[in-house]
Amino acid sequence: MLLIGLTGSIATGKSHVAALFRAMGVPVFDADQAVHALFRPGGAAVAAVAAAFDGVQAADGSIDRAALGRAVFGDTTKLRRLEAIVHPPVRASERAFLEAAARLRFPVVVLDIPLLFETAGERRVDKVVAVGCSDALQEQRALRRPGMTPERLSRIRAQQVPTAVKRRRADLFIPSGFDRGAVQRRLVAFLDELALAKPLVWPHSYGNAARLSERT
């Protein structure tokens, strides 16, 4: 089973590409959705996060992600504390997803990981697809999001690997904001090419690669 890592900076069109993979029958693990599940009322990470950070638990018992973001943003120590709570259960969900996909004999799966390069996650995939767009389009899209400001966007960008670097390091770069049909055709061609590729990570190298990512 071949593992594809899908990544892209905030508001660059990664979610659209993930949806296209799904439409083509490729299973996609969404790391962000896994985090959302941990933060829901009764979620596995709620108690630990609420104990570690004051004022982040909402009235319904969930974790208020906006409040949590404010609590950790720009503070490396707090961010590392949060990652130590969240990363292990997310990685466990990812492994469960891969094991299920392997049992069903899917030839290719996608791991949708926004901070793939930032966490050395490329070590645990066979190929990387990066999505990007112009800075102007990214800013236009991002500023439509509730609570987003130019200052916050600037801080987020500063913590993410620049799109130009992602483009150089990826096996396939998808420019968004243009012809959506062209994007789909590029993905179809890419998947056709992968039919001849040999999986190298799953299952034997995945565990070691995941542990290396955790320490990065």
N, CA, C and O of each residue as an XYZ file, in Angstrom:
864
protein
N       0.844     -1.194      0.000
C       0.000      0.000      0.000
C       0.881      1.246      0.000
O       1.763      1.402      0.844
N       0.626      2.120     -0.953
C       1.426      3.329     -1.114
C       0.817      4.464     -0.303
O      -0.393      4.690     -0.344
N       1.666      5.178      0.436
C       1.208      6.277      1.278
C       1.573      7.613      0.634
O       2.740      7.876      0.341
N       0.556      8.455      0.417
C       0.766      9.801     -0.112
C       0.520     10.801      1.006
O      -0.513     10.749      1.674
N       1.460     11.707      1.210
C       1.266     12.799      2.146
C       0.752     14.015      1.396
O       1.373     14.462      0.430
N      -0.377     14.552      1.835
C      -0.959     15.744      1.221
C      -0.779     16.913      2.171
O      -1.170     16.832      3.335
N      -0.189     18.005      1.685
C       0.057     19.139      2.556
C      -0.135     20.451      1.802
O      -0.190     20.487      0.573
N      -0.232     21.515      2.572
C      -0.410     22.844      2.003
C      -0.627     23.833      3.121
O      -1.195     23.489      4.158
N      -0.184     25.051      2.925
C      -0.345     26.081      3.943
C      -1.799     26.508      4.055
O      -2.632     26.114      3.239
N      -2.098     27.298      5.045
C      -3.459     27.754      5.301
C      -4.051     28.426      4.059
O      -3.401     29.249      3.414
N      -5.291     28.062      3.737
C      -6.076     28.702      2.671
C      -5.438     28.611      1.292
O      -5.558     29.533      0.486
N      -4.763     27.505      1.023
C      -4.132     27.353     -0.294
C      -4.864     26.361     -1.198
O      -4.458     26.167     -2.344
N      -5.946     25.722     -0.702
C      -6.706     24.823     -1.555
C      -6.511     23.350     -1.293
O      -6.937     22.517     -2.094
N      -5.867     23.006     -0.169
C      -5.596     21.598      0.132
C      -6.881     20.792      0.313
O      -6.957     19.642     -0.120
N      -7.893     21.389      0.951
C      -9.130     20.656      1.201
C      -9.810     20.248     -0.102
O     -10.403     19.173     -0.184
N      -9.725     21.101     -1.119
C     -10.308     20.762     -2.421
C      -9.597     19.563     -3.030
O     -10.240     18.673     -3.587
N      -8.272     19.536     -2.926
C      -7.515     18.412     -3.486
C      -7.831     17.128     -2.715
O      -7.945     16.059     -3.315
N      -7.974     17.227     -1.391
C      -8.357     16.052     -0.598
C      -9.715     15.517     -1.045
O      -9.914     14.305     -1.137
N     -10.645     16.427     -1.321
C     -11.967     16.012     -1.789
C     -11.884     15.318     -3.146
O     -12.621     14.367     -3.406
N     -10.990     15.792     -4.007
C     -10.812     15.141     -5.311
C     -10.261     13.724     -5.151
O     -10.706     12.804     -5.839
N      -9.303     13.545     -4.252
C      -8.787     12.200     -3.992
C      -9.922     11.277     -3.549
O     -10.046     10.152     -4.034
N     -10.744     11.765     -2.628
C     -11.862     10.943     -2.154
C     -12.811     10.600     -3.298
O     -13.281      9.467     -3.402
N     -13.090     11.579     -4.155
C     -14.001     11.354     -5.276
C     -13.449     10.301     -6.231
O     -14.207      9.632     -6.933
N     -12.137     10.161     -6.254
C     -11.501      9.163     -7.119
C     -11.337      7.825     -6.408
O     -10.696      6.915     -6.933
N     -11.910      7.707     -5.225
C     -11.897      6.429     -4.526
C     -10.680      6.172     -3.668
O     -10.453      5.041     -3.238
N      -9.885      7.211     -3.408
C      -8.693      7.060     -2.573
C      -9.045      7.443     -1.132
O      -9.492      8.566     -0.897
N      -8.856      6.547     -0.168
C      -9.153      6.899      1.226
C      -8.231      8.015      1.715
O      -7.040      8.027      1.404
N      -8.786      8.945      2.478
C      -8.016     10.090      2.984
C      -8.164     10.157      4.496
O      -9.276     10.195      5.023
N      -7.034     10.171      5.184
C      -7.024     10.419      6.624
C      -6.815     11.905      6.847
O      -5.825     12.471      6.382
N      -7.742     12.544      7.557
C      -7.702     13.981      7.800
C      -7.223     14.230      9.225
O      -7.968     14.023     10.183
N      -5.972     14.675      9.361
C      -5.404     14.897     10.692
C      -6.166     15.970     11.452
O      -6.334     15.867     12.667
N      -6.630     17.000     10.750
C      -7.393     18.068     11.407
C      -8.702     17.534     11.986
O      -9.094     17.900     13.094
N      -9.370     16.672     11.232
C     -10.621     16.092     11.728
C     -10.380     15.199     12.938
O     -11.215     15.122     13.840
N      -9.231     14.524     12.952
C      -8.883     13.700     14.106
C      -8.716     14.568     15.350
O      -9.119     14.175     16.444
N      -8.120     15.747     15.180
C      -7.972     16.674     16.307
C      -9.338     17.181     16.756
O      -9.609     17.269     17.953
N     -10.195     17.514     15.798
C     -11.558     17.965     16.132
C     -12.264     16.915     17.002
O     -12.940     17.260     17.971
N     -12.105     15.643     16.652
C     -12.746     14.578     17.416
C     -12.218     14.534     18.848
O     -12.977     14.276     19.783
N     -10.936     14.782     19.020
C     -10.346     14.783     20.361
C     -10.883     15.908     21.222
O     -10.924     15.793     22.447
N     -11.302     17.011     20.579
C     -11.725     18.206     21.296
C     -13.239     18.312     21.489
O     -13.711     19.244     22.140
N     -14.002     17.375     20.934
C     -15.448     17.405     21.086
C     -15.836     17.105     22.539
O     -15.010     16.601     23.300
N     -17.084     17.407     22.937
C     -17.523     17.023     24.279
C     -17.296     15.533     24.506
O     -17.760     14.700     23.727
N     -16.585     15.208     25.568
C     -16.262     13.818     25.846
C     -15.070     13.299     25.071
O     -14.725     12.123     25.192
N     -14.423     14.155     24.266
C     -13.273     13.740     23.476
C     -12.093     13.328     24.336
O     -11.953     13.760     25.480
N     -11.242     12.479     23.758
C     -10.156     11.872     24.532
C      -9.134     12.873     25.058
O      -8.435     12.581     26.029
N      -9.031     14.045     24.439
C      -8.019     15.012     24.867
C      -8.585     16.170     25.684
O      -7.833     17.027     26.148
N      -9.899     16.202     25.863
C     -10.532     17.359     26.513
C      -9.995     17.582     27.925
O      -9.591     18.694     28.266
N      -9.989     16.537     28.745
C      -9.587     16.692     30.142
C      -8.143     17.164     30.263
O      -7.837     18.054     31.057
N      -7.258     16.562     29.473
C      -5.839     16.915     29.570
C      -5.579     18.337     29.088
O      -4.789     19.064     29.689
N      -6.236     18.730     28.014
C      -6.034     20.082     27.476
C      -6.617     21.120     28.431
O      -5.999     22.155     28.682
N      -7.803     20.841     28.960
C      -8.430     21.788     29.893
C      -7.598     21.951     31.158
O      -7.552     23.032     31.744
N      -6.939     20.867     31.579
C      -6.097     20.947     32.771
C      -4.803     21.702     32.498
O      -4.254     22.347     33.390
N      -4.319     21.620     31.266
C      -3.036     22.244     30.935
C      -3.160     23.722     30.592
O      -2.199     24.477     30.741
N      -4.357     24.147     30.127
C      -4.526     25.527     29.662
C      -5.814     26.116     30.229
O      -6.905     25.600     29.985
N      -5.676     27.185     30.977
C      -6.845     27.809     31.601
C      -7.743     28.472     30.555
O      -7.265     29.058     29.584
N      -9.046     28.366     30.778
C     -10.010     29.115     29.985
C     -10.245     28.622     28.578
O     -10.714     29.386     27.734
N      -9.930     27.351     28.291
C     -10.089     26.862     26.916
C     -11.261     25.896     26.769
O     -11.550     25.449     25.659
N     -11.944     25.563     27.874
C     -13.065     24.628     27.778
C     -14.369     25.405     27.644
O     -14.651     26.303     28.438
N     -15.161     25.055     26.634
C     -16.424     25.730     26.371
C     -17.515     25.200     27.301
O     -17.330     24.200     27.994
N     -18.656     25.895     27.299
C     -19.762     25.521     28.179
C     -20.301     24.133     27.883
O     -20.813     23.463     28.780
N     -20.191     23.689     26.625
C     -20.713     22.364     26.271
C     -19.736     21.237     26.580
O     -20.019     20.072     26.301
N     -18.583     21.583     27.158
C     -17.602     20.573     27.520
C     -16.514     20.342     26.495
O     -15.551     19.621     26.758
N     -16.660     20.947     25.328
C     -15.636     20.805     24.287
C     -14.481     21.765     24.553
O     -14.543     22.602     25.453
N     -13.427     21.627     23.751
C     -12.326     22.584     23.790
C     -12.610     23.677     22.767
O     -12.860     23.394     21.595
N     -12.570     24.910     23.212
C     -12.746     26.064     22.335
C     -11.437     26.272     21.582
O     -10.461     26.771     22.141
N     -11.427     25.884     20.304
C     -10.172     25.924     19.534
C      -9.648     27.343     19.370
O      -8.436     27.559     19.339
N     -10.551     28.310     19.267
C     -10.099     29.690     19.139
C      -9.387     30.134     20.415
O      -8.328     30.759     20.356
N      -9.970     29.809     21.563
C      -9.358     30.162     22.835
C      -8.033     29.421     23.026
O      -7.063     29.987     23.530
N      -8.003     28.168     22.624
C      -6.769     27.393     22.732
C      -5.686     27.990     21.839
O      -4.522     28.079     22.231
N      -6.083     28.398     20.634
C      -5.122     29.019     19.729
C      -4.509     30.272     20.329
O      -3.306     30.508     20.225
N      -5.360     31.069     20.959
C      -4.850     32.287     21.601
C      -3.914     31.954     22.757
O      -2.952     32.676     23.019
N      -4.207     30.852     23.445
C      -3.416     30.477     24.618
C      -2.010     30.011     24.251
O      -1.069     30.224     25.015
N      -1.859     29.380     23.090
C      -0.558     28.797     22.744
C       0.188     29.554     21.656
O       1.387     29.348     21.468
N      -0.514     30.434     20.934
C       0.099     31.051     19.759
C       1.284     31.920     20.175
O       1.171     32.784     21.045
N       2.416     31.667     19.534
C       3.622     32.446     19.794
C       4.404     31.989     21.009
O       5.455     32.557     21.308
N       3.923     30.975     21.719
C       4.600     30.461     22.916
C       5.045     29.031     22.636
O       4.235     28.105     22.682
N       6.320     28.854     22.349
C       6.834     27.541     21.946
C       6.648     26.504     23.042
O       6.320     25.352     22.756
N       6.852     26.897     24.286
C       6.713     25.942     25.392
C       5.292     25.418     25.494
O       5.081     24.215     25.642
N       4.315     26.317     25.416
C       2.913     25.898     25.488
C       2.519     25.074     24.279
O       1.757     24.114     24.392
N       3.042     25.454     23.112
C       2.732     24.692     21.903
C       3.258     23.266     22.004
O       2.571     22.319     21.620
N       4.472     23.110     22.520
C       5.041     21.768     22.687
C       4.230     20.952     23.699
O       4.066     19.742     23.538
N       3.719     21.627     24.751
C       2.892     20.943     25.744
C       1.612     20.429     25.080
O       1.181     19.304     25.332
N       1.016     21.260     24.236
C      -0.202     20.850     23.535
C       0.088     19.693     22.587
O      -0.675     18.728     22.539
N       1.166     19.777     21.844
C       1.518     18.711     20.910
C       1.744     17.389     21.628
O       1.393     16.329     21.109
N       2.337     17.449     22.834
C       2.580     16.216     23.593
C       1.272     15.546     23.995
O       1.223     14.327     24.161
N       0.212     16.338     24.153
C      -1.100     15.787     24.486
C      -1.806     15.250     23.246
O      -2.405     14.175     23.281
N      -1.733     15.998     22.156
C      -2.557     15.717     20.980
C      -1.923     14.725     20.011
O      -2.619     13.876     19.454
N      -0.625     14.822     19.807
C       0.001     14.010     18.761
C      -0.158     12.492     18.958
O      -0.481     11.798     17.994
N       0.057     11.950     20.170
C      -0.062     10.480     20.304
C      -1.432      9.928     19.902
O      -1.476      8.949     19.158
N      -2.565     10.507     20.357
C      -3.847      9.942     19.913
C      -4.129     10.166     18.429
O      -4.785      9.336     17.800
N      -3.646     11.273     17.857
C      -3.830     11.492     16.421
C      -3.041     10.443     15.640
O      -3.527      9.894     14.651
N      -1.820     10.173     16.098
C      -1.012      9.159     15.422
C      -1.642      7.781     15.568
O      -1.560      6.965     14.649
N      -2.264      7.511     16.700
C      -2.949      6.230     16.881
C      -4.130      6.116     15.916
O      -4.384      5.045     15.365
N      -4.848      7.215     15.715
C      -5.963      7.223     14.752
C      -5.449      6.996     13.336
O      -6.068      6.284     12.545
N      -4.318      7.606     13.028
C      -3.720      7.443     11.703
C      -3.338      5.982     11.466
O      -3.611      5.428     10.401
N      -2.710      5.366     12.458
C      -2.326      3.961     12.311
C      -3.558      3.071     12.135
O      -3.549      2.155     11.312
N      -4.611      3.335     12.901
C      -5.837      2.543     12.776
C      -6.434      2.683     11.378
O      -6.917      1.710     10.799
N      -6.398      3.900     10.844
C      -6.867      4.152      9.478
C      -6.053      3.326      8.476
O      -6.617      2.692      7.585
N      -4.730      3.338      8.628
C      -3.868      2.606      7.694
C      -4.083      1.099      7.803
O      -4.102      0.396      6.792
N      -4.243      0.611      9.013
C      -4.473     -0.824      9.189
C      -5.791     -1.250      8.538
O      -5.871     -2.310      7.918
N      -6.821     -0.414      8.685
C      -8.110     -0.729      8.067
C      -8.011     -0.698      6.548
O      -8.563     -1.562      5.867
N      -7.303      0.305      6.015
C      -7.140      0.416      4.564
C      -6.347     -0.764      4.019
O      -6.645     -1.267      2.935
N      -5.337     -1.207      4.766
C      -4.533     -2.353      4.326
C      -5.374     -3.626      4.295
O      -5.251     -4.439      3.379
N      -6.237     -3.793      5.315
C      -7.106     -4.977      5.331
C      -8.041     -4.990      4.131
O      -8.374     -6.052      3.604
N      -8.464     -3.799      3.700
C      -9.365     -3.699      2.556
C      -8.610     -3.680      1.220
O      -9.217     -3.583      0.153
N      -7.276     -3.776      1.300
C      -6.404     -3.881      0.131
C      -6.473     -2.659     -0.790
O      -6.432     -2.799     -2.012
N      -6.573     -1.496     -0.221
C      -6.454     -0.283     -1.032
C      -5.007     -0.137     -1.483
O      -4.100     -0.253     -0.658
N      -4.762      0.116     -2.770
C      -3.377      0.234     -3.236
C      -2.722      1.554     -2.843
O      -1.501      1.630     -2.709
N      -3.540      2.597     -2.657
C      -3.029      3.934     -2.343
C      -3.937      4.577     -1.299
O      -5.159      4.451     -1.364
N      -3.326      5.269     -0.338
C      -4.090      6.072      0.615
C      -3.412      7.430      0.757
O      -2.240      7.594      0.416
N      -4.167      8.399      1.266
C      -3.653      9.757      1.453
C      -3.711     10.123      2.927
O      -4.719      9.899      3.597
N      -2.619     10.689      3.422
C      -2.583     11.264      4.761
C      -2.585     12.775      4.593
O      -1.595     13.361      4.156
N      -3.695     13.398      4.939
C      -3.868     14.848      4.814
C      -3.317     15.493      6.086
O      -3.972     15.493      7.128
N      -2.106     16.043      5.985
C      -1.404     16.567      7.165
C      -0.930     17.983      6.860
O       0.057     18.155      6.144
N      -1.610     19.004      7.388
C      -1.226     20.387      7.077
C       0.243     20.701      7.373
O       0.904     21.377      6.585
N       0.752     20.212      8.508
C       2.132     20.513      8.902
C       3.047     19.325      8.619
O       3.838     18.929      9.475
N       2.941     18.771      7.446
C       3.721     17.576      7.086
C       5.218     17.846      7.160
O       5.942     17.130      7.852
N       5.686     18.861      6.464
C       7.117     19.153      6.446
C       7.586     19.725      7.782
O       8.710     19.469      8.215
N       6.723     20.495      8.427
C       7.103     21.113      9.692
C       7.353     20.081     10.789
O       8.089     20.350     11.738
N       6.741     18.897     10.662
C       6.905     17.833     11.657
C       7.690     16.643     11.112
O       7.676     15.560     11.697
N       8.372     16.850      9.991
C       9.145     15.775      9.345
C       8.263     14.580      8.998
O       8.726     13.440      8.981
N       6.991     14.851      8.722
C       6.063     13.783      8.387
C       6.327     13.132      7.045
O       5.796     12.058      6.764
N       7.148     13.772      6.201
C       7.466     13.159      4.910
C       8.215     11.844      5.075
O       8.294     11.050      4.138
N       8.769     11.610      6.274
C       9.471     10.357      6.524
C       8.528      9.160      6.531
O       8.952      8.035      6.266
N       7.251      9.391      6.833
C       6.334      8.258      6.947
C       5.376      8.146      5.769
O       4.319      7.527      5.893
N       5.723      8.730      4.636
C       4.949      8.560      3.408
C       5.893      8.242      2.257
O       7.096      8.491      2.333
N       5.324      7.686      1.189
C       6.140      7.365      0.012
C       6.269      8.549     -0.936
O       7.324      8.762     -1.534
N       5.194      9.318     -1.070
C       5.176     10.462     -1.981
C       4.489     11.633     -1.299
O       3.651     11.450     -0.416
N       4.857     12.844     -1.722
C       4.249     14.047     -1.159
C       3.592     14.860     -2.267
O       4.197     15.131     -3.305
N       2.343     15.242     -2.023
C       1.631     16.184     -2.893
C       1.435     17.466     -2.098
O       0.844     17.451     -1.018
N       1.927     18.563     -2.630
C       1.778     19.865     -1.981
C       0.864     20.749     -2.820
O       0.909     20.727     -4.050
N       0.038     21.521     -2.134
C      -0.890     22.429     -2.795
C      -0.503     23.852     -2.428
O      -0.157     24.126     -1.279
N      -0.559     24.755     -3.394
C      -0.202     26.139     -3.103
C      -0.885     27.111     -4.042
O      -1.458     26.725     -5.061
N      -0.812     28.380     -3.678
C      -1.369     29.437     -4.513
C      -0.568     30.709     -4.260
O       0.342     30.712     -3.431
N      -0.886     31.755     -4.945
C      -0.182     33.013     -4.749
C      -0.451     33.571     -3.356
O      -1.474     33.259     -2.748
N       0.460     34.390     -2.853
C       0.266     35.011     -1.545
C      -1.003     35.855     -1.521
O      -1.719     35.887     -0.520
N      -1.272     36.533     -2.622
C      -2.455     37.402     -2.675
C      -3.733     36.594     -2.568
O      -4.651     36.981     -1.844
N      -3.807     35.468     -3.284
C      -5.001     34.633     -3.223
C      -5.132     33.977     -1.855
O      -6.233     33.877     -1.313
N      -4.019     33.535     -1.304
C      -4.047     32.949      0.034
C      -4.591     33.945      1.053
O      -5.431     33.598      1.883
N      -4.112     35.176      0.986
C      -4.566     36.197      1.928
C      -6.058     36.486      1.749
O      -6.796     36.633      2.722
N      -6.481     36.565      0.499
C      -7.888     36.827      0.214
C      -8.774     35.735      0.813
O      -9.793     36.024      1.439
N      -8.375     34.482      0.613
C      -9.153     33.361      1.140
C      -9.127     33.327      2.666
O     -10.162     33.164      3.313
N      -7.932     33.482      3.229
C      -7.781     33.348      4.675
C      -8.557     34.417      5.432
O      -9.152     34.137      6.473
N      -8.551     35.643      4.911
C      -9.198     36.734      5.626
C     -10.718     36.645      5.601
O     -11.395     37.404      6.294
N     -11.257     35.724      4.809
C     -12.699     35.472      4.845
C     -13.092     34.608      6.036
O     -14.273     34.509      6.366
N     -12.118     33.986      6.679
C     -12.411     33.069      7.768
C     -12.722     33.854      9.049
O     -12.095     34.876      9.327
N     -13.693     33.364      9.820
C     -14.042     34.057     11.064
C     -12.839     34.182     11.992
O     -12.111     33.214     12.213
N     -12.640     35.367     12.526
C     -11.573     35.588     13.490
C     -10.190     35.802     12.905
O      -9.244     36.081     13.641
N     -10.059     35.674     11.590
C      -8.745     35.848     10.970
C      -8.464     37.339     10.752
O      -9.341     38.095     10.335
N      -7.250     37.736     11.038
C      -6.800     39.112     10.808
C      -5.482     39.066     10.044
O      -4.824     38.025     10.032
N      -5.077     40.161      9.408
C      -3.772     40.180      8.729
C      -2.626     39.836      9.664
O      -1.679     39.160      9.263
N      -2.703     40.295     10.909
C      -1.629     40.026     11.863
C      -1.564     38.545     12.210
O      -0.484     37.957     12.259
N      -2.729     37.946     12.449
C      -2.764     36.510     12.772
C      -2.286     35.689     11.579
O      -1.531     34.731     11.747
N      -2.715     36.053     10.391
C      -2.272     35.332      9.198
C      -0.762     35.425      9.053
O      -0.110     34.441      8.703
N      -0.205     36.589      9.316
C       1.244     36.767      9.222
C       1.975     35.851     10.198
O       3.006     35.273      9.854
N       1.448     35.716     11.405
C       2.090     34.841     12.401
C       1.970     33.375     11.989
O       2.901     32.591     12.175
N       0.816     33.011     11.428
C       0.652     31.626     10.968
C       1.626     31.317      9.843
O       2.268     30.267      9.842
N       1.734     32.226      8.893
C       2.673     32.024      7.788
C       4.105     31.867      8.286
O       4.875     31.077      7.741
N       4.452     32.614      9.309
C       5.821     32.568      9.822
C       6.152     31.208     10.425
O       7.322     30.831     10.488
N       5.136     30.466     10.868
C       5.355     29.164     11.478
C       5.238     28.010     10.485
O       5.486     26.859     10.844
N       4.863     28.306      9.245
C       4.695     27.256      8.245
C       5.811     27.325      7.204
O       6.304     28.403      6.875
N       6.194     26.171      6.699
C       7.177     26.125      5.619
C       6.597     26.867      4.420
O       5.462     26.598      4.027
N       7.346     27.791      3.833
C       6.822     28.565      2.694
C       6.406     27.663      1.532
O       6.975     26.591      1.324
N       5.417     28.114      0.793
C       4.917     27.339     -0.339
C       6.023     27.042     -1.344
O       6.057     25.952     -1.916
N       6.924     27.989     -1.569
C       8.015     27.774     -2.529
C       8.886     26.596     -2.110
O       9.355     25.841     -2.962
N       9.106     26.431     -0.813
C       9.898     25.306     -0.315
C       9.112     24.005     -0.454
O       9.660     22.982     -0.863
N       7.829     24.051     -0.113
C       6.989     22.861     -0.303
C       7.016     22.411     -1.761
O       7.080     21.217     -2.055
N       6.968     23.370     -2.650
C       6.965     23.058     -4.086
C       8.237     22.303     -4.477
O       8.182     21.343     -5.246
N       9.375     22.734     -3.948
C      10.649     22.085     -4.290
C      10.735     20.683     -3.701
O      11.317     19.787     -4.312
N      10.166     20.491     -2.533
C      10.342     19.224     -1.827
C       9.280     18.183     -2.178
O       9.454     17.000     -1.884
N       8.199     18.604     -2.793
C       7.097     17.684     -3.092
C       7.369     16.882     -4.368
O       8.122     17.315     -5.240
N       6.751     15.721     -4.457
C       6.804     14.927     -5.689
C       5.829     15.473     -6.728
O       6.050     15.340     -7.931
N       4.757     16.085     -6.252
C       3.796     16.730     -7.142
C       3.327     18.019     -6.478
O       2.929     18.022     -5.313
N       3.379     19.110     -7.231
C       2.872     20.386     -6.722
C       1.617     20.747     -7.502
O       1.609     20.717     -8.732
N       0.548     21.092     -6.770
C      -0.727     21.457     -7.380
C      -0.968     22.948     -7.150
O      -1.194     23.356     -6.011
N      -0.927     23.778     -8.207
C      -1.283     25.191     -8.033
C      -2.798     25.336     -8.026
O      -3.466     24.917     -8.971
N      -3.340     25.922     -6.978
C      -4.793     26.091     -6.905
C      -5.180     27.490     -7.352
O      -4.337     28.375     -7.498
N      -6.487     27.665     -7.565
C      -6.982     28.963     -7.994
C      -7.097     29.103     -9.495
O      -7.359     30.192    -10.006
N      -6.900     27.997    -10.209
C      -6.990     28.030    -11.667
C      -8.066     27.032    -12.122
O      -9.084     26.870    -11.449
N      -7.850     26.393    -13.216
C      -8.810     25.449    -13.788
C      -8.908     24.202    -12.910
O      -7.946     23.444    -12.787
N     -10.083     23.994    -12.297
C     -10.250     22.833    -11.425
C     -10.198     21.522    -12.200
O      -9.771     20.497    -11.667
N     -10.627     21.555    -13.441
C     -10.526     20.366    -14.268
C      -9.085     19.964    -14.492
O      -8.763     18.776    -14.532
N      -8.213     20.957    -14.640
C      -6.791     20.676    -14.832
C      -6.197     20.038    -13.584
O      -5.351     19.149    -13.679
N      -6.638     20.491    -12.418
C      -6.160     19.900    -11.169
C      -6.537     18.428    -11.109
O      -5.715     17.585    -10.748
N      -7.773     18.121    -11.461
C      -8.217     16.735    -11.429
C      -7.430     15.883    -12.420
O      -7.060     14.750    -12.112
N      -7.179     16.419    -13.591
C      -6.407     15.659    -14.584
C      -4.980     15.387    -14.085
O      -4.432     14.313    -14.335
N      -4.386     16.345    -13.389
C      -3.036     16.140    -12.857
C      -3.031     15.038    -11.807
O      -2.107     14.227    -11.749
N      -4.060     15.015    -10.987
C      -4.128     13.971     -9.973
C      -4.337     12.600    -10.597
O      -3.729     11.623    -10.160
N      -5.181     12.517    -11.601
C      -5.408     11.240    -12.289
C      -4.099     10.743    -12.904
O      -3.761      9.566    -12.776
N      -3.368     11.628    -13.566
C      -2.088     11.235    -14.169
C      -1.094     10.784    -13.102
O      -0.349      9.825    -13.302
N      -1.089     11.482    -11.970
C      -0.179     11.135    -10.876
C      -0.500      9.744    -10.336
O       0.404      8.939    -10.113
N      -1.777      9.461    -10.128
C      -2.162      8.149     -9.632
C      -1.832      7.054    -10.634
O      -1.465      5.944    -10.248
N      -1.959      7.359    -11.908
C      -1.579      6.380    -12.938
C      -0.080      6.057    -12.845
O       0.325      4.902    -12.976
N       0.727      7.090    -12.620
C       2.175      6.884    -12.479
C       2.495      6.024    -11.257
O       3.422      5.214    -11.282
N       1.722      6.208    -10.194
C       1.994      5.484     -8.954
C       1.686      3.996     -9.075
O       2.110      3.203     -8.234
N       0.961      3.620    -10.103
C       0.656      2.200    -10.290
C       1.929      1.376    -10.441
O       1.929      0.173    -10.180
N       3.015      2.022    -10.862
C       4.292      1.325    -11.055
C       5.251      1.533     -9.886
O       6.338      0.956     -9.870
N       4.859      2.355     -8.903
C       5.738      2.663     -7.782
C       5.694      1.557     -6.734
O       4.661      0.917     -6.538
N       6.814      1.339     -6.067
C       6.907      0.308     -5.039
C       6.724      0.951     -3.663
O       7.466      1.870     -3.316
N       5.761      0.490     -2.880
C       5.598      1.025     -1.523
C       6.827      0.699     -0.666
O       7.298     -0.438     -0.654
N       7.332      1.691      0.036
C       8.532      1.506      0.850
C       8.292      1.713      2.344
O       9.085      1.260      3.170
N       7.213      2.389      2.689
C       7.005      2.764      4.096
C       6.127      1.768      4.844
O       6.516      1.254      5.893
N       4.938      1.498      4.298
C       3.986      0.632      5.008
C       4.174     -0.825      4.606
O       4.312     -1.116      3.418
N       4.184     -1.758      5.579
C       4.050     -1.512      7.021
C       5.366     -1.441      7.782
O       5.401     -0.957      8.913
N       6.451     -1.920      7.171
C       7.662     -2.208      7.949
C       8.390     -0.953      8.434
O       8.921     -0.947      9.544
N       8.424      0.100      7.632
C       9.174      1.300      8.025
C       8.309      2.352      8.707
O       8.827      3.339      9.231
N       7.007      2.148      8.703
C       6.098      3.190      9.213
C       6.334      3.499     10.687
O       6.396      4.664     11.080
N       6.466      2.461     11.495
C       6.627      2.673     12.932
C       7.839      3.509     13.274
O       7.746      4.447     14.065
N       8.989      3.174     12.680
C      10.209      3.939     12.948
C      10.084      5.376     12.442
O      10.520      6.316     13.107
N       9.485      5.538     11.259
C       9.325      6.878     10.704
C       8.391      7.729     11.564
O       8.621      8.925     11.749
N       7.343      7.104     12.085
C       6.407      7.834     12.948
C       7.080      8.260     14.235
O       6.845      9.366     14.721
N       7.911      7.398     14.793
C       8.609      7.771     16.032
C       9.596      8.914     15.790
O       9.741      9.798     16.635
N      10.268      8.902     14.652
C      11.168     10.007     14.314
C      10.399     11.308     14.165
O      10.870     12.360     14.598
N       9.221     11.248     13.557
C       8.392     12.443     13.403
C       7.981     12.985     14.772
O       7.957     14.198     14.977
N       7.659     12.095     15.701
C       7.226     12.527     17.027
C       8.330     13.301     17.744
O       8.052     14.213     18.522
N       9.595     12.929     17.474
C      10.697     13.579     18.189
C      11.141     14.866     17.530
O      11.976     15.586     18.076
N      10.582     15.174     16.334
C      11.004     16.378     15.611
C      10.245     17.601     16.094
O      10.472     18.704     15.596
